[in-house]
Amino acid sequence: MKKITIKAAVLRTAAMACLGLGMSGVYAADSLTLVSFGGDNKTAQEKAYYGPYEKATGTKITAAEYNGEQAKIKAMVDTNSVSWDAVEVESPELVRGCEEGLFEPIDWGVIGNKADFIEAATDKDCGVGMFVWSVALSYNADKFKDNAPKSWADFWDVKKYPGKRGLRKGAKYTLEIALMADGVPPKEVYKVLATPEGVDRAFAKLDQLKPNIQWWESGAQPAQYLVSGDVVMTSAYNGRISQATREGKNLKVVWDGSVYDLDYWAIPKGGANKAETMKFIAFASKPETQKVYAENIAYGAVNKKAIDLIDKKYLADMPTAPDNEKNAIALDVNFWIDNGVSLEQRYNAWVAK
């Protein structure tokens, strides 16, 4: 039994060296708890990151999920009871969490060369970019044989396109969409939304559609609503729609007016496995693992060296494809940091009316 154990350790050491994890990884933590938003995203992470890392290091990965509640992370940090080793966060929450001291600073000496990554993946002190995603208009092509919707203005046109619309139950992305539906060019959305009049304009536009809205709260729901016929079109995360098409559903994405951003890995402050978690993030940031992730869900890779590795048939479904970026807008992180709390409160009150 001793010989077998030694042989397994030697093989694991060799595998880790090939993956660039370093010899010290032999003495890995027994387990890591990694938290994401679940669904198809989590499934892709398991294939690309969790399973291969377990195999290479012997470290057990517990894959948990949440809905982005920053309060859960804050409660853990404040009470010195951190049980999550790394967590997926959206960019406004990451920046806010950095400012509040909720996340550990990133050691880029472990993660890799910043020059290998797109800039937005490396410009936050306490997060590492995971992938690029978009919120875009999506519809079931089986319902629109001749005259498919092409814009958010069409999304609002319930006379031409009768039926329910799916919208995220939150201000972020939805207010931007409302302004574009009201004729604001994508490049001017945040200029308009930064004024009280612009915010009022967005809510007034939402008033027009409110009787026809079916809210979604999890990323899996928009595709489900389209397939079941509960809605005729919806805002949706592009990766979830692409996943449904790979499963044979005839769903389409309208890229004009899409809103794109990154999700990030972050390490809650005070966790017991900081060094090992940093090694895991380094592993998940490699071109080879990012290739596997992107080929399992249509989110853009942040490691530029992964682009040449990804099968070309998948690239057209990603937010980073040149044609898809043309009339898209980047989520304004600073705007939502400054205004997110008040706008979400107003939005929740509006939904409840």
N, C-alpha and C positions, 0 to 999 in steps of 0.2 A: 504493500500500500504506500509505503514511503517513497519508493521509486516512481510510482505513478504520479504522486503528488509533486515530486520534484520535476518530472517531465512536463506536467501541466503548467507549472510555474515558468519553466524555460520557454515553452511554446507561447505562453501569454506574454512574456517579456519580449519575444521576437515580434509578435503581432503588434505590440504597443510601439516598439521601435519603428516599425514600418509605418505606423500611423502618426509618428511624430509626437508621441505622448511622453516619452522620456522614461528612463529606467526607474525613477522614483515612483512611477505609477504602479509598480508591482505591489507596493504597500498601500493600495487604494483603500478608500473608505469602504465599509461593508455595504453601504447602500446610499442612494441619493433619492430625494423626493423632488420631482420636477413637475411644475404646474403649468398647464396651458388652458386654452379656451375650449378644448375638447373637439368632438366631431371628426370630420375628415382631416382636419389639421393635425389633430392628435394621432390619428392613424398613420399619417405620413411621417410624423416625427418618430413614431415607434419603429417604422421600417428603416428610416434613414439614420436615426441617431441612437435611440434607446437600445434596441436589440444589438446593433453592432458594437456599441460601447460596452454593454454587459459582456459580450463575447470576448472583446479585446482585453478587458480589465478584471473581470470577475466581480465588478461592482453591481449590485442589484439595483435596478431602476424601478422606483414606484412612480407611475404616471398618474397624477391627479389632475383635476380640472376645476375651474372657477369661472365666474362671469365678470372678472375685472374689478372686483370690489377692493379698492385700495384700503378700505377700513380694516379688512381682515389682516393685511400685511402690517398696517400701523399697530394694531392691537398686539400682534406677535412681537414686534420690535419693542414696543413700549413696556411689555411685561416680561421681556427677556425669555420668551418661550417660542423662539423661531423653530418651526418644524419643516418649513419649505426651504430647499436648498437653492433652487432657481425658479423663477416665475416669468411667464410671458406677459409683457405689459405693452400697452399702446403708448405712443410718444408723449402726449400731454401728461399722462399719469407718470411716465418715467421721469420727466423733467421735474414735475411737482414732487415726486418721491425723492429725487436727488436733493432738491432744495430742503426738504424736511428731514433729511438724514435717514431715510428708510432703506437705502441700498448701499452696498459696498462699492468702493471705487474699483474700476476695471484695471487689471494688470495686463497691458498690451504686450508686455514681454512674454507672457504665457500664451495669449490669444493668437498673435501672429502679426504680420506686417500690415500696418494700416493702409499702405499704398495698394494692397491687393483688394481692398474693399471699396464699395461706393462710399462717398463722403458721409452721407447721412447715417451710415451704419457705425461710424467711428467717432462722431462729433459730440457724443454724450459721455460725460465723465463716469457714469455708473451704469451704462448699458451697452450691449453689443447687438447690432442689428441682426434680426433673424431672417426676415424676408420682406419683400415689397408686395402690398396688397392694394386692391381698389374696391370701393363701393361704387357700383354701376347699375344702370337700368338693365333689367333682365325680363324676358318674356318667354312664353311657351309658343314656339313656332308652329305647333299644330293648330293653334287658335288663330293664327294670322297668316293665311295662305298668300294673300295678295298685297296687303297694305300694312306692313309691320311698323310699329313705332320706331322713331328715329331720334327722339329727343325728350327731355324732361317736359317740354311744352306739350308733346303728345301724351305724356304720362298724365297730365292734368286734364286732357280733353276727354271727358267722360261721355260726351255725345258721340264723338267719332269712334271711341273705343269704350263701350259700356263695360262695367264690371268693377270689382273691387281692386284696390291698389295696396300693395304691401309697403310699409315704411317702418324703419327702425324706431322703436319707442325711446327716443332720445334726441336731444337738440343737435348734437354733433353729426355732421354729414347732412342731416335733414334740412337744416336751415339753409345750407349752401345749395342744396337741390331745389328748394322752394324759390330762391332768388334766380337760379338759372331758368327755372320754369317760367318765371315772370319776365324773362328777357335780358337779365344781366349777363354780359359776357363772362366766361369762366375766369379770365384774368382780372376782372374787376370785382369779383364776388366779395373778397375780404375788405376791400375799400368801402363797399356799400354796407357790409355787415358790421363794420366798425362804428357806424353811426346809429343813434337811436331810431332815426327814420328808416334806416335799412333793416333793423331788427323788426320794427313794426310792419314793414313791407313783407318780410318773410312770413310772419305770423298771419298777415292778412291773406297771403297766397295759400297758406295751409288751411285757413278757414274755408276756402272755396272747395277744397278736396276732402275735408274732414268726414262728411257722411259716407264717403267711399273708401275710407282707410281701414285696413286690417293691420294691426301692429305686429311687428316681430321683435323678439328680444334675444333669441339665440341665432347664431350663424346658420344653423341647419334649417331653420324654419322657412326662409324664402323659397328655396327649391321645393320643399315639401308642399308649400301653398300653391306653387305653379303647377306641379304635377297633379295635385288633387283637384285643381280647378277652383280653389278658394279665392284666388286672385288671378287677374289676367296679365298683370305685370307688377314688378316689385323692384325696390332697391335691394341689392344683395352684394355679398362679398364674392368677388369674381371666382375665387378658388372653389367655393362651394358649388357654383353653377357649372364650372368646368368638370368637377367631379361627377355631377349628375349626368352630364353629356357622355362622359366615359362609360357610364352605366347604361347608356342607351336612351336617355331622355332627350327630347328635341328642344332643348332650351338654348336661348341666344343671349349674348351680351351686347349692349350698345355702349361703346367706349367713349363717345363724345359726352363731355360733361361728367365723366367719372372723377372721383376724388381718391387720390392715392396717398399712402403713407407707409411707414414701417412698423412692424412689431419688434420688440427687443427682448433679449435675455437680461434679467436683472437678478442680483443675489441679495436677498433680504439681510439687513444688517444684523450681525451677531450670530449667524448660523454656525453650526459646529463643523461644517465640511467645506469651508470657503476654498481651500487650495484644490481639493478634488473637483469641486464644482467649476472652478476656473478651467481645469483641464477638460472637463466635459464640454464646456462652451467652445474651447479651442477645437475640439474634435468636431463639434457640430458646425463649425465655421469653415471647415476645410472644403476645397472645391469638390472633392469626390463625394462627400456626404451631402453637400448642398445640391449636387446633381441628382442624387437619389430622391431627396426631398422634393425638388421642383418637378421631377417626373411623376411624382405621386399626387401632387396638388399644384394647381397652376398659379403659384405665387413666385415672384421674381427673386432670383438669388442675389445675395448682397456681396458675395465673393466674386469679383470680376472674372477670375480664372475658371469659374464654374460654367460660364456662358458657353464656351467652346465645347464643353463636355456634354451639355444637355442635347438630347435628341431634338432635331429641328422641328419635328412635327408638334412639339409641345410649346415652342416659343411664341407662336402666334396667339396663344391664349393667356399670355402673361402681361401684366401692366407695363412691364419694361420694354415690350416690343415697340419700335419706333412709331408705327401707325396708331397704336393704342395710346401712346403718350401725347399725341398731337394736340388734342383739344381737352386734355385732362388738367386737373388742378391738384397741386400738392396741398394736403391738409396744413393749415397755418397753425403750427403747434403753439407759438407764442400767443396768438389770438385766443385759443381755447384755454391756455393757462390763465390768462388775464380775465377771461369772461365766462369760462365754463361753468362755474358754480352758479352764478346768477342766471345764465341762460337755461341751464338744466332745470333750475327751480321754476322759472317762468314756463318752460316747456311742460313740465310735469303738471303744473297748475292748469295749463291750457288743455292738456289731454283729459284731465279729470272733469272739465266743465260739461 
